[in-house]
Amino acid sequence: MCWHSRHPNRRSHDGHRIGRSLVASSWPKRRCALLDAGNPSAGDCWRVNHSSASAAVRPPFKRLSLFYALYFALLGCIAPFWGLYLEQRGFSASEIGTLMAVFGLVRILAPNVWAWVGRHHLSPLPMIRLAGFFTLLCFSAMPWVDSFYGMALVMLTYGFFWAAMLPQYEALTLQAVASRMEWYGRIRVWGSIGFIAAVVVLGALLEKWSMDWLPRVMWLLMLVIWLNAWTLPAAIGRSIAQAVSGGVMRCLAQRPVWLFLLMTLLLQVSFGPYYTFFSIYLEQHGYGRIPVGLLWALGVLAEVLFFWQFHRVMLRLSWRHWFSLALLLTAVRWWVIGAQVESLSWIVLVQLFHAFSFAAMHAVSMRYLQHYFPGPLLASGQAVYSSLGFGLGGAIGAWLSGLAWQSMGGSVVFYAAGLIALLAAMMAWLALPKRLTTA
């Protein structure tokens, strides 16, 4: 374990100066940990190249930030309110769970298909623009859908293209900020701000208006997301497509990588009841749509504050410690929601744990992926992370929670989610590398 904050000017074994921030070296000099399997210290620290940091070109902050704000504003329409919309349309709890599972399953295939297609392009931008257009086109059929299978088809088709955009944008943004991870934080935080704005405003509007307005708002957001993609310069992220043949599979074969992916999958399974039924659960216990929106916003506000200050505390713990702490608090969060849903003070308290359930997990995961999927492999690493975690894990969580909701009740389902998060925490503590840090 490397405690860089204590020795800001020390040198590594190869003479590079080590400091507080990470600067990613170029692909020819960067190695997967498997190439250094014979060296137990290989990959334990992130090396800093100050000359690269000084040469970094400022990314298009406003346009990248606008995408995150719009994308997560759209997510702010789906996560808190889509289950309520489906319930109003007459779908049962098991049908809602299945529909959300279908929506999650497509996120397994889409990021990997688009990552493969991306290797044949100079830039991910053509794919982002194409995905934005077809997301808008497929979702436009929503007003004419009445049946379960029709709804499943629309969610499947628009979800395939919508799920393709975020991994490409994440890889594009990380490539654009290069070594300056604080720039990534400044851009990514706008996603949280967009989510908060959406849930607060929609919570107030849908309290007065019909839920039929929800897909109209979503359609407008999709339109602006697509238009914004055309404002980005074509040169940004051009080197992302230059993948190395076979490199992804070699990186995936590493034990720390597939254990990390399994841990991420379990976390997202535990999120299934939250993303699918939390709003319904709150309404069943007397909460109005304004309080529901505010509780969702509170969780994301905690996320924003954590992203903002994470650079101050990230060196205090190793990757393993951050993952274990975040997952343990996530387990506590689900148990409290199951046991104390009628207590507003308890729900407010554990919504603040979203700073760990999402923000800490995401921030450390991005560094983990950068370490094990260096250089041009990062886009493919992002795709695998998104598809297995948010795709497969989210689909399993939504489907299982939908099956159990009516027969076992919401409290029991959240208790089970807590056990799954606890299992992920135990895996992180016992199986992940002990010496790697977030520096």
FIVO-794788 format. One record per residue (C-alpha): residue in three letters; x, y, z. Coordinates in steps of 0.05 Angstrom, whole numbers, padded with zeros to 5 digits, always signed. Example, Ala and Ser with C-alpha at 12.3 -4.5 7.8 and 13.67 -1.06 7.14 Angstrom:
ALA+00246-00090+00156
SER+00273-00021+00143
//
This chain:
MET+00000+00000+00000
CYS+00027+00068-00019
TRP+00013+00127+00025
HIS+00033+00182-00023
SER+00005+00238+00019
ARG+00058+00225+00071
HIS+00115+00226+00022
PRO+00096+00275-00033
ASN+00166+00278-00063
ARG+00190+00207-00056
ARG+00212+00168-00118
SER+00189+00101-00142
HIS+00237+00043-00158
ASP+00243+00067-00230
GLY+00259+00139-00213
HIS+00191+00171-00227
ARG+00168+00223-00177
ILE+00106+00204-00137
GLY+00056+00257-00117
ARG-00016+00264-00097
SER-00050+00261-00164
LEU-00048+00206-00216
VAL-00021+00219-00285
ALA-00034+00162-00333
SER+00026+00144-00374
SER+00022+00129-00448
TRP+00001+00060-00472
PRO+00069+00035-00495
LYS+00097+00048-00425
ARG+00036+00027-00386
ARG+00028-00046-00367
CYS-00028-00092-00345
ALA-00014-00123-00278
LEU-00011-00192-00312
LEU+00053-00171-00348
ASP+00085-00161-00280
ALA+00058-00224-00248
GLY+00128-00242-00225
ASN+00137-00176-00189
PRO+00092-00170-00127
SER+00101-00095-00124
ALA+00083-00083-00196
GLY+00023-00038-00204
ASP+00018-00023-00129
CYS+00026+00052-00140
TRP+00002+00101-00192
ARG+00061+00137-00221
VAL+00061+00211-00234
ASN+00093+00245-00293
HIS+00092+00319-00280
SER+00112+00338-00350
SER+00050+00303-00377
ALA+00007+00339-00327
SER+00032+00406-00349
ALA+00021+00389-00422
ALA-00051+00368-00412
VAL-00101+00403-00458
ARG-00164+00430-00426
PRO-00224+00389-00447
PRO-00290+00421-00470
PHE-00317+00427-00399
LYS-00385+00459-00416
ARG-00405+00410-00470
LEU-00383+00348-00432
SER-00415+00374-00368
LEU-00480+00387-00406
PHE-00483+00315-00429
TYR-00476+00289-00358
ALA-00528+00338-00333
LEU-00578+00317-00387
TYR-00563+00243-00384
PHE-00572+00238-00309
ALA-00632+00285-00312
LEU-00662+00232-00357
LEU-00642+00179-00306
GLY-00676+00223-00254
CYS-00740+00214-00294
ILE-00732+00138-00298
ALA-00706+00117-00229
PRO-00756+00151-00183
PHE-00817+00157-00229
TRP-00817+00104-00283
GLY-00843+00050-00236
LEU-00899+00097-00215
TYR-00914+00111-00288
LEU-00919+00037-00303
GLU-00962+00026-00242
GLN-01010+00081-00266
ARG-01012+00047-00334
GLY-01040-00015-00300
PHE-00980-00061-00296
SER-00972-00107-00235
ALA-00911-00109-00190
SER-00885-00173-00224
GLU-00895-00141-00293
ILE-00860-00077-00270
GLY-00802-00118-00244
THR-00798-00157-00309
LEU-00800-00094-00351
MET-00745-00062-00311
ALA-00705-00127-00317
VAL-00713-00125-00392
PHE-00689-00053-00391
GLY-00629-00076-00351
LEU-00613-00137-00393
VAL-00604-00095-00455
ARG-00549-00058-00418
ILE-00509-00123-00418
LEU-00506-00127-00494
ALA-00508-00054-00516
PRO-00443-00027-00485
ASN-00402-00086-00511
VAL-00431-00084-00581
TRP-00417-00010-00586
ALA-00347-00018-00557
TRP-00333-00069-00611
VAL-00361-00023-00665
GLY-00319+00033-00636
ARG-00254-00002-00654
HIS-00271+00013-00727
HIS-00280+00088-00717
LEU-00230+00143-00704
SER-00274+00172-00650
PRO-00333+00149-00608
LEU-00371+00212-00629
PRO-00404+00181-00691
MET-00431+00125-00647
ILE-00455+00173-00594
ARG-00492+00214-00645
LEU-00523+00152-00678
ALA-00543+00124-00610
GLY-00575+00190-00590
PHE-00616+00192-00654
PHE-00643+00121-00648
THR-00657+00130-00573
LEU-00702+00188-00591
LEU-00734+00151-00650
CYS-00750+00087-00611
PHE-00777+00123-00551
SER-00824+00163-00596
ALA-00868+00101-00601
MET-00885+00104-00526
PRO-00953+00141-00533
TRP-00980+00084-00577
VAL-00960+00027-00531
ASP-01014-00006-00488
SER-00994-00079-00478
PHE-00940-00111-00435
TYR-00903-00138-00495
GLY-00908-00071-00532
MET-00879-00035-00471
ALA-00824-00087-00466
LEU-00806-00077-00540
VAL-00802-00001-00534
MET-00760-00005-00470
LEU-00715-00057-00502
THR-00702-00018-00565
TYR-00692+00052-00537
GLY-00653+00022-00478
PHE-00605-00011-00527
PHE-00584+00055-00556
TRP-00589+00096-00491
ALA-00544+00047-00454
ALA-00491+00053-00507
MET-00478+00127-00495
LEU-00453+00131-00424
PRO-00394+00083-00429
GLN-00371+00118-00492
TYR-00377+00186-00460
GLU-00342+00162-00397
ALA-00283+00136-00437
LEU-00283+00199-00480
THR-00283+00243-00418
LEU-00228+00204-00382
GLN-00186+00208-00446
ALA-00200+00283-00452
VAL-00179+00298-00380
ALA-00118+00254-00387
SER-00081+00256-00320
ARG-00123+00310-00287
MET-00174+00269-00248
GLU-00198+00331-00213
TRP-00223+00355-00281
TYR-00264+00290-00287
GLY-00295+00305-00219
ARG-00314+00376-00241
ILE-00348+00348-00304
ARG-00380+00287-00273
VAL-00412+00326-00215
TRP-00459+00359-00265
GLY-00492+00291-00275
SER-00511+00291-00202
ILE-00536+00363-00207
GLY-00579+00344-00267
PHE-00608+00285-00230
ILE-00625+00329-00170
ALA-00658+00382-00213
ALA-00700+00330-00249
VAL-00726+00293-00188
VAL-00743+00358-00150
VAL-00777+00392-00209
LEU-00813+00330-00233
GLY-00835+00312-00162
ALA-00869+00379-00157
LEU-00899+00378-00227
LEU-00924+00306-00224
GLU-00957+00321-00157
LYS-01003+00368-00195
TRP-01002+00340-00265
SER-01016+00271-00293
MET-00960+00219-00298
ASP-00973+00222-00373
TRP-00927+00282-00375
LEU-00867+00240-00355
PRO-00852+00209-00424
ARG-00859+00278-00456
VAL-00806+00307-00411
MET-00761+00247-00425
TRP-00769+00256-00500
LEU-00747+00329-00495
LEU-00685+00309-00455
MET-00667+00256-00506
LEU-00673+00308-00562
VAL-00626+00357-00527
ILE-00576+00301-00511
TRP-00573+00283-00585
LEU-00565+00356-00606
ASN-00510+00367-00555
ALA-00469+00309-00584
TRP-00462+00350-00648
THR-00428+00407-00611
LEU-00368+00365-00588
PRO-00303+00372-00629
ALA-00288+00311-00673
ALA-00216+00306-00648
ILE-00234+00292-00576
GLY-00219+00221-00553
ARG-00194+00200-00622
SER-00143+00152-00594
ILE-00195+00113-00555
ALA-00211+00070-00616
GLN-00139+00046-00624
ALA-00150-00017-00583
VAL-00099-00072-00576
SER-00122-00140-00602
GLY-00132-00189-00546
GLY-00114-00139-00492
VAL-00183-00136-00462
MET-00187-00211-00451
ARG-00118-00212-00419
CYS-00139-00158-00371
LEU-00205-00192-00355
ALA-00167-00256-00339
GLN-00134-00223-00279
ARG-00163-00245-00212
PRO-00170-00174-00184
VAL-00210-00155-00246
TRP-00262-00210-00247
LEU-00270-00206-00171
PHE-00282-00131-00178
LEU-00334-00144-00232
LEU-00369-00196-00189
MET-00370-00148-00130
THR-00400-00094-00175
LEU-00453-00143-00200
LEU-00474-00160-00129
LEU-00478-00086-00111
GLN-00525-00072-00170
VAL-00567-00133-00153
SER-00577-00103-00084
PHE-00598-00037-00116
GLY-00654-00073-00153
PRO-00710-00060-00102
TYR-00687+00012-00094
TYR-00687+00031-00167
THR-00750-00008-00183
PHE-00796+00000-00122
PHE-00768+00053-00074
SER-00817+00107-00099
ILE-00875+00057-00098
TYR-00854+00034-00028
LEU-00854+00105-00003
GLU-00922+00122-00033
GLN-00951+00059-00002
HIS-00930+00086+00066
GLY-00961+00154+00056
TYR-00906+00196+00023
GLY-00928+00245-00031
ARG-00891+00254-00097
ILE-00857+00318-00073
PRO-00826+00283-00012
VAL-00808+00224-00056
GLY-00772+00270-00105
LEU-00737+00306-00048
LEU-00713+00241-00017
TRP-00683+00219-00083
ALA-00651+00288-00091
LEU-00622+00285-00020
GLY-00585+00221-00037
VAL-00556+00251-00100
LEU-00538+00316-00063
ALA-00496+00273-00015
GLU-00465+00243-00077
VAL-00447+00312-00104
LEU-00414+00334-00040
PHE-00374+00269-00037
PHE-00350+00277-00109
TRP-00331+00349-00093
GLN-00289+00331-00032
PHE-00265+00261-00050
HIS-00196+00285-00072
ARG-00184+00308+00000
VAL-00197+00240+00031
MET-00183+00188-00022
LEU-00112+00174+00001
ARG-00133+00158+00072
LEU-00158+00089+00051
SER-00136+00036+00001
TRP-00182+00012-00055
ARG-00202-00049-00014
HIS-00219-00006+00047
TRP-00261+00043+00006
PHE-00300-00014-00027
SER-00311-00051+00038
LEU-00335+00011+00076
ALA-00381+00034+00020
LEU-00413-00035+00013
LEU-00422-00044+00088
LEU-00458+00023+00093
THR-00500+00003+00033
ALA-00523-00060+00070
VAL-00542-00018+00130
ARG-00579+00030+00085
TRP-00624-00025+00056
TRP-00638-00055+00124
VAL-00659+00012+00153
ILE-00705+00026+00093
GLY-00738-00042+00104
ALA-00747-00032+00178
GLN-00759+00043+00187
VAL-00795+00066+00124
GLU-00848+00103+00164
SER-00795+00144+00201
LEU-00776+00203+00158
SER-00715+00219+00200
TRP-00686+00149+00190
ILE-00699+00151+00115
VAL-00667+00219+00110
LEU-00606+00193+00147
VAL-00594+00132+00104
GLN-00607+00170+00040
LEU-00543+00207+00057
PHE-00508+00139+00052
HIS-00516+00146-00023
ALA-00450+00184-00019
PHE-00418+00116-00006
SER-00467+00069-00042
PHE-00456+00106-00108
ALA-00405+00163-00105
ALA-00349+00127-00068
MET-00360+00062-00106
HIS-00361+00099-00173
ALA-00301+00144-00160
VAL-00256+00086-00136
SER-00282+00041-00192
MET-00260+00092-00244
ARG-00189+00090-00217
TYR-00192+00015-00212
LEU-00212+00010-00286
GLN-00158+00059-00307
HIS-00106+00017-00272
TYR-00126-00051-00300
PHE-00150-00027-00369
PRO-00095+00022-00389
GLY-00092+00067-00449
PRO-00136+00047-00508
LEU-00167-00011-00469
LEU-00205+00036-00424
ALA-00267+00041-00468
SER-00274-00034-00470
GLY-00263-00038-00395
GLN-00318+00014-00385
ALA-00365-00027-00429
VAL-00353-00091-00390
TYR-00361-00055-00323
SER-00426-00023-00346
SER-00456-00085-00378
LEU-00441-00134-00322
GLY-00454-00087-00264
PHE-00510-00040-00285
GLY-00536-00087-00339
LEU-00536-00158-00312
GLY-00535-00139-00239
GLY-00590-00088-00247
ALA-00633-00136-00288
ILE-00626-00192-00237
GLY-00642-00144-00180
ALA-00703-00116-00214
TRP-00730-00184-00235
LEU-00720-00216-00166
SER-00749-00158-00129
GLY-00810-00158-00176
LEU-00821-00232-00163
ALA-00815-00225-00087
TRP-00850-00158-00077
GLN-00922-00182-00076
SER-00911-00248-00040
MET-00859-00227+00012
GLY-00870-00152+00019
GLY-00825-00092+00011
SER-00791-00097+00078
VAL-00767-00168+00068
VAL-00742-00151-00002
PHE-00699-00094+00025
TYR-00673-00140+00081
ALA-00651-00189+00027
ALA-00618-00132-00012
GLY-00578-00115+00050
LEU-00553-00186+00055
ILE-00529-00184-00017
ALA-00492-00119-00005
LEU-00461-00149+00058
LEU-00437-00208+00016
ALA-00405-00160-00033
ALA-00371-00124+00025
MET-00342-00189+00051
MET-00317-00206-00019
ALA-00283-00137-00025
TRP-00249-00145+00043
LEU-00226-00216+00034
ALA-00210-00220-00040
LEU-00189-00153-00070
PRO-00115-00132-00070
LYS-00092-00104-00004
ARG-00036-00060-00028
LEU-00068-00018-00082
THR-00087+00054-00065
THR-00130+00107-00098
ALA-00070+00153-00108
//
